[in-house]
Amino acid sequence: MDNIEALEIKIAYLEKQNAELSELLIEADKDIAGLKKKLDALEKKVEDIIEEGGVDRPNRRPPHY
């Protein structure tokens, strides 16, 4: 195997790895966007609960007491 062929093999491998990593990055970006939406929704719910005066809980001891 000559040097040019070895370089071509390495380039092909690196191109394949680059494509796979790009796909993983796209998937991760989609996951992050979905998580941001869920976080925003949870923050909104918490703000709504706080504005409504919180959650009414009876004044009793937890079951482990």
Steps between C-alpha positions, in 0.01 A plus 500: 500500500652830402476827690226644280278196546557509878402867506188429293397230747554733795303778330211262426496388863506859627221602262286212627571591862420864427164407347413278798594772748295753306195273526554459873531876539173556313324245724644658813390845385145371448504342847622824656229700323235260631639520852501881484131495405421269791701718738317812381166326558603394850621851583165637384313251719712590803444871438124439472498305826696774677267771365198301620638492851681170499379150563261440789637223717356389830719560805576144589811298560650297218429126523851415622451679837 
